[in-house]
Amino acid sequence: MRILVPVDGSDSSLAAVRFVIAKLASAGTPQEIHLLTVQPQLPTASRFVDAGVLRDYRQEEGAKDLAAARKLLDNAGVEYTSHIAVGDPADTIATYADQKQCDAIVMGTRGLGRVAGLVLGSVAVKVLHLAKVPVTLTK
């Protein structure tokens, strides 16, 4: 079973990683875990900042977003692959799940998005609508 776990470094996304470790990875069936973080495109910045500098910045920020999730999986002895993408988070998550032929997406309900205080994050809602596979939301 291939499971996509989108992460952004938030407590909610780390709860999704913990869920995968506790409920899915320990179930005894082989799991293929894909960690994905999505960095914003920053179209305005690309006009003023060198493409290489912008790429390096996205890689650094993506690595930060993945760090805690990777540590949790490493400590649990769970194998995974990680990827840093650029684009609209919900669209990119749904597209990645489709391209990698994931069987499920497990994600937090609220991330570090621009609009705080929503009961259910707009990215999670959009992924629910776009994904072709089951989506499990954790909190």
C-alpha positions in Angstrom: 0.0 0.0 0.0 1.4 3.4 -1.0 0.5 6.2 1.4 1.1 9.9 0.8 1.6 12.0 3.9 1.8 15.8 3.0 3.7 17.7 5.7 4.4 21.4 6.4 6.1 21.2 9.8 2.9 21.9 11.7 1.7 20.0 14.7 -1.3 18.8 12.6 0.9 17.4 9.9 3.1 15.6 12.4 -0.1 14.1 13.9 -0.7 12.5 10.5 2.8 11.1 10.5 2.3 9.7 14.0 -1.1 8.2 12.8 0.7 6.5 9.9 3.3 5.1 12.3 0.9 3.9 14.9 -2.0 2.7 12.8 -0.8 1.8 9.4 2.9 1.1 9.4 2.6 -1.2 12.5 -0.3 -3.2 10.9 2.2 -5.7 9.6 1.4 -5.1 5.9 4.1 -3.6 3.7 3.7 0.1 3.4 5.4 2.5 1.0 5.3 5.9 2.7 5.8 9.1 0.7 6.4 12.4 2.5 5.6 15.5 0.5 6.0 19.1 1.3 4.8 21.8 -1.1 6.6 25.1 -1.3 4.8 28.2 -2.7 5.6 29.3 -6.3 6.3 33.0 -5.3 5.7 34.4 -8.8 6.4 38.0 -7.7 9.8 37.0 -6.1 10.8 35.2 -9.3 10.9 38.6 -11.1 13.5 40.0 -8.7 15.4 36.9 -7.4 17.8 34.7 -9.3 16.2 31.3 -10.1 19.0 29.5 -8.4 18.7 31.5 -5.2 14.9 30.8 -5.2 15.4 27.1 -5.9 17.9 26.9 -3.0 15.5 28.8 -0.7 12.7 26.4 -1.5 15.0 23.4 -0.9 16.0 24.8 2.5 12.5 25.6 3.5 11.3 22.2 2.3 14.0 20.4 4.3 12.9 22.3 7.4 9.3 21.3 6.8 10.3 17.6 6.4 12.8 17.4 9.3 10.4 16.6 12.2 8.4 14.1 10.1 11.6 12.4 8.9 12.8 12.2 12.5 9.6 10.5 13.6 9.7 7.9 10.8 13.5 7.3 11.3 13.0 6.8 15.1 10.1 4.3 14.4 12.3 2.5 11.8 9.8 3.2 9.1 11.1 3.5 5.5 9.9 6.3 3.4 10.8 8.6 0.5 10.5 12.4 0.7 10.0 15.0 -1.9 9.9 18.8 -2.1 7.5 20.2 -4.7 6.5 23.7 -5.8 3.0 24.8 -6.5 -0.5 25.1 -5.2 -0.5 22.7 -2.1 -3.8 21.0 -2.7 -3.3 20.6 -6.5 0.2 19.4 -6.0 -0.8 16.9 -3.3 -3.6 15.4 -5.5 -1.4 15.3 -8.6 1.5 13.7 -6.7 -0.8 11.0 -5.3 -2.1 10.3 -8.8 1.4 10.2 -10.4 2.9 7.9 -7.7 -0.3 5.7 -7.7 -0.8 6.2 -4.0 -3.6 4.2 -2.4 -4.4 6.8 0.2 -3.5 10.2 1.6 -3.1 10.8 5.3 -2.9 14.5 6.3 -3.6 16.9 9.1 -6.6 19.1 9.1 -4.8 22.4 9.7 -1.4 23.4 8.6 0.7 26.5 8.6 -1.3 28.2 5.8 -1.9 31.9 5.6 -5.4 31.8 7.0 -5.3 30.7 10.7 -8.2 29.7 12.9 -10.3 27.7 10.4 -11.9 24.5 11.8 -10.8 22.6 8.7 -7.9 23.9 6.6 -8.7 25.0 3.1 -5.9 22.8 1.7 -7.4 19.7 3.4 -10.9 20.6 2.0 -9.5 21.1 -1.5 -7.5 17.8 -1.3 -10.7 16.0 -0.3 -12.4 17.3 -3.5 -9.4 16.7 -5.9 -8.0 13.4 -4.7 -8.9 10.2 -6.5 -8.0 8.1 -3.5 -9.3 7.9 0.1 -8.1 10.8 2.3 -7.8 10.4 6.0 -7.7 13.6 8.0 -6.0 13.6 11.5 -6.0 16.1 14.2 
